[in-house]
Amino acid sequence: MPLTESLTFLLDGCDLRRQRRRRWMGHLADRLGVDPAGLSRDDRAAAALQRFFDLHRPHLHPHTPAPTEGSRPGTASAADPLEVVWMSEIVPDSSGMWDSMVPFLQAIVGQGSETQKREWITKVLTMEVVGSYCQTELGHGSNVRGIETTATFVVDDGGPCFVLNTPTLTATKWWPGGLALSATHALVYARLLLPDGDHGVAGFIVTLRDADHRVRPGIQLGELGPKMGEDSHDSGWMRLDHLRVSLDALLAGKGEVSRDGKFIANSTADKRLEHSSMVATRAGWIALSGGVLAKAATIATREARLIDHDAQALRLLRGIASAYVLKLAGQWLLLDAALDRQPEWLIGALKAIACTLSADLIEDLRRCCGGNGYLLNSGIAKISLDNLWRVTAEGDVQVLLSYAGRKMRELAQGSLFHEEDESSIPISIDLRRRAHRTHEIARNRCDSVFDIAAARAYGEWILARWASLRLEKLAPLLGSTETFDVVQKLISVYSHCVVSMPCSGMSLLPEWSPRQGQHEDLLSLVRGLRPIAISTVDAFEYSDQQLLGSTLGRKDGKVYEALLEEARRAPWSRGVPEQ
């Protein structure tokens, strides 16, 4: 099997998934096209919404089995968690529909009763219902404990119900995607206030709009305004004024409220499911960060002659290597590692690290392209802008890492590091040992700065570890050792680069210094991989259209011709009189 094809198989994990991904990301994506640069914001939003409907409505089937590793062609399924990642990769602007298909749906699956699942899941998958996930508040960001929105049990002339209010300015729901225009329903998180006291934060399914899409009385909705990237995503705000909802609006997976206002706990409820929606979203973004970075790496690597220079080759291969690590580690988490058994703090830390690493490296790859990387027709500029929001969304980096570091302080090193986790790769040993040492210092110092460093160092190592585990699992299916060796070298390049990055968790170790010969090892890896760099990005199988019609990342190599043609088509060029 040729190297490029073998790498593609590795990234897909099985013939069945490759077949389905190619159908999603190939023929259909090319038919959807790329928005012209001069479209208005309204037109871009309408195009993004239509694109989502055209692409996904015919392919969402709620009850078909998922593909298995190494399986042969057959019938694939929307149940495959990687399909959500493909959805986000394939659509240039996600529109508010993403929130309906990911956090809104995941919350119902994880926190709803069996009756609620039967009522809502198919409606969401068939787009009869469009949901928005309303947790974040103006004054509290993603701090769930700070939520001020209330859901008070009352009995009035209409019978028992909950009354929802945003009692303060800071309780305003802020940033939910799809809320401003798209959503028909919302999952509103509020404090459950019963006659016997405050029962903490719970989710409520709320109908936002009537059959004519008019906002219901008691609800105020609006849009936040233009954003740096993904500007067609209708992020919104919401205020609630004594909005009555029925008792069955409460997500009842962990318990329900009786007609006399008593909470009846579900003794079989799994506490891990309480945050399942947020955890699933963050987990998906680890793999998605790799996919977005892979697009940028493909464009920059195909740009004329960059790879021929050592300094540029190092930057390009750092991006390629990190894309492979994030993709493989994300797949290990979603497919192999039993996501529901992973601690919430770890998934949050990995999301923070993956999204930050992806954003930083995409911007560096854009700069690799020189002045042309500043043009929107390069594709890479839009990729950079559209990806930035994920660094902060669903949890700020410093908040997530600080929380993870505090949780790690409570754990013995034996529960974080196991002897069997040792690797034969010297730089991976360095990653593990530095993570071990940073954790040790953080436990002794009880300092938030070192908490963050310890969480980052541990997460950087875990990503390399999980990518290696995914590679080892699929190695018997690859047919040759060449692919295994290439990806192992890419994991080594990632490992070398993260220990030397200024924001790395390693950088606060007072006694840390690069291992003797480490720089030479890295340069040797880069020079060895340089001749096959194009093969490593071709394996991602992004068409020119999926690279946003990039002038720089064209597969045919006609970069200069494309740049001049786009310049001739620019609106102001059309106003220049002919000589």
BELMO-V956041 format. One record per backbone hydrogen bond with DSSP energy under -0.5 kcal/mol. NH is the residue of the N-H (numbers start at 1). CO is the residue of the C=O. If there is no record, write none. Layout:
{{NH | CO} {NH | CO}}
This chain:
{{6 | 2} {7 | 3} {8 | 4} {9 | 5} {10 | 6} {11 | 7} {12 | 8} {13 | 9} {15 | 71} {16 | 71} {18 | 14} {19 | 15} {20 | 16} {21 | 17} {22 | 18} {23 | 19} {24 | 20} {25 | 21} {26 | 22} {27 | 22} {28 | 23} {29 | 24} {30 | 26} {31 | 27} {32 | 28} {32 | 29} {33 | 29} {39 | 36} {44 | 40} {45 | 41} {46 | 42} {47 | 43} {48 | 44} {49 | 45} {50 | 46} {51 | 47} {52 | 48} {53 | 49} {54 | 50} {55 | 51} {56 | 52} {57 | 53} {59 | 56} {60 | 57} {61 | 59} {64 | 61} {70 | 13} {71 | 68} {76 | 74} {78 | 61} {80 | 77} {83 | 80} {84 | 81} {85 | 81} {86 | 82} {87 | 83} {88 | 84} {89 | 85} {90 | 86} {91 | 87} {92 | 90} {98 | 95} {99 | 96} {100 | 96} {101 | 97} {102 | 98} {104 | 99} {105 | 100} {106 | 102} {107 | 103} {108 | 104} {109 | 105} {110 | 106} {111 | 107} {112 | 108} {117 | 113} {118 | 114} {119 | 115} {120 | 116} {121 | 117} {124 | 120} {125 | 121} {126 | 122} {127 | 124} {128 | 123} {129 | 123} {131 | 129} {132 | 185} {134 | 132} {134 | 187} {135 | 133} {137 | 141} {138 | 172} {139 | 170} {140 | 137} {141 | 137} {143 | 140} {144 | 142} {146 | 143} {147 | 144} {150 | 165} {151 | 191} {152 | 163} {153 | 193} {154 | 161} {156 | 159} {159 | 156} {161 | 154} {162 | 245} {163 | 152} {164 | 162} {164 | 243} {165 | 150} {166 | 240} {167 | 165} {171 | 168} {172 | 169} {173 | 238} {174 | 136} {175 | 236} {176 | 236} {179 | 176} {180 | 234} {183 | 178} {184 | 130} {185 | 130} {186 | 206} {187 | 132} {188 | 186} {188 | 204} {189 | 134} {189 | 187} {190 | 188} {190 | 202} {191 | 149} {192 | 200} {193 | 151} {193 | 191} {194 | 192} {194 | 197} {197 | 194} {199 | 192} {199 | 197} {202 | 190} {204 | 188} {205 | 249} {206 | 186} {206 | 204} {208 | 184} {208 | 206} {209 | 184} {210 | 214} {213 | 210} {216 | 208} {219 | 216} {220 | 239} {222 | 237} {224 | 235} {233 | 230} {234 | 232} {235 | 233} {236 | 176} {237 | 222} {238 | 173} {239 | 220} {241 | 218} {242 | 240} {243 | 164} {244 | 242} {245 | 162} {249 | 246} {250 | 247} {251 | 203} {253 | 111} {256 | 264} {258 | 262} {261 | 258} {264 | 256} {264 | 262} {265 | 263} {266 | 254} {267 | 265} {269 | 266} {271 | 269} {273 | 270} {274 | 271} {275 | 272} {276 | 273} {279 | 275} {280 | 276} {281 | 277} {282 | 278} {283 | 279} {284 | 280} {285 | 281} {286 | 282} {286 | 283} {287 | 283} {288 | 284} {289 | 285} {290 | 286} {291 | 287} {292 | 288} {293 | 289} {294 | 290} {295 | 291} {296 | 292} {297 | 293} {298 | 294} {299 | 295} {300 | 296} {301 | 297} {302 | 298} {303 | 299} {306 | 303} {308 | 305} {309 | 306} {313 | 309} {314 | 310} {315 | 311} {316 | 312} {317 | 313} {318 | 314} {319 | 315} {320 | 316} {321 | 317} {322 | 318} {323 | 319} {324 | 320} {325 | 321} {326 | 322} {327 | 323} {328 | 324} {329 | 325} {330 | 326} {331 | 327} {332 | 328} {333 | 329} {334 | 330} {335 | 331} {336 | 331} {336 | 332} {337 | 332} {341 | 338} {342 | 339} {346 | 343} {347 | 343} {348 | 344} {349 | 345} {350 | 346} {351 | 347} {352 | 348} {353 | 349} {354 | 350} {355 | 351} {356 | 352} {357 | 353} {358 | 354} {359 | 355} {360 | 356} {361 | 357} {362 | 358} {363 | 359} {364 | 360} {365 | 361} {366 | 362} {367 | 363} {368 | 364} {369 | 365} {369 | 366} {370 | 367} {372 | 369} {373 | 370} {374 | 371} {375 | 372} {378 | 375} {379 | 376} {380 | 378} {381 | 375} {383 | 379} {384 | 380} {385 | 381} {386 | 382} {387 | 383} {388 | 384} {388 | 385} {390 | 387} {391 | 388} {392 | 388} {392 | 389} {393 | 389} {395 | 392} {400 | 396} {401 | 397} {402 | 398} {403 | 399} {404 | 400} {405 | 401} {406 | 402} {407 | 403} {408 | 404} {409 | 405} {410 | 406} {410 | 407} {411 | 408} {415 | 412} {416 | 412} {416 | 413} {417 | 413} {421 | 418} {422 | 419} {426 | 424} {428 | 425} {429 | 425} {430 | 426} {431 | 427} {432 | 428} {433 | 429} {434 | 430} {435 | 431} {436 | 432} {437 | 433} {438 | 434} {439 | 435} {440 | 436} {441 | 437} {442 | 438} {443 | 439} {444 | 440} {445 | 441} {446 | 442} {451 | 447} {452 | 448} {453 | 449} {454 | 450} {455 | 451} {456 | 452} {457 | 453} {458 | 454} {459 | 455} {460 | 456} {461 | 457} {462 | 458} {463 | 459} {464 | 460} {465 | 461} {466 | 462} {467 | 463} {468 | 464} {469 | 465} {470 | 466} {471 | 467} {472 | 468} {473 | 469} {474 | 470} {475 | 471} {477 | 474} {478 | 475} {484 | 480} {485 | 481} {486 | 482} {487 | 483} {488 | 484} {489 | 485} {490 | 486} {491 | 487} {492 | 488} {493 | 489} {494 | 490} {495 | 491} {496 | 492} {497 | 493} {498 | 494} {499 | 495} {500 | 496} {500 | 497} {501 | 497} {504 | 501} {507 | 504} {508 | 505} {509 | 506} {510 | 508} {512 | 509} {518 | 515} {521 | 517} {522 | 518} {523 | 519} {524 | 520} {525 | 521} {526 | 522} {527 | 523} {528 | 524} {529 | 525} {530 | 526} {531 | 527} {532 | 529} {533 | 530} {536 | 532} {537 | 533} {538 | 534} {539 | 535} {540 | 537} {541 | 538} {543 | 541} {547 | 543} {548 | 545} {549 | 544} {550 | 544} {550 | 547} {551 | 377} {557 | 554} {559 | 557} {562 | 558} {563 | 559} {564 | 560} {565 | 561} {566 | 562} {567 | 563} {568 | 564} {569 | 565} {570 | 566} {570 | 567} {573 | 570} {574 | 570} {575 | 572} {576 | 573}}
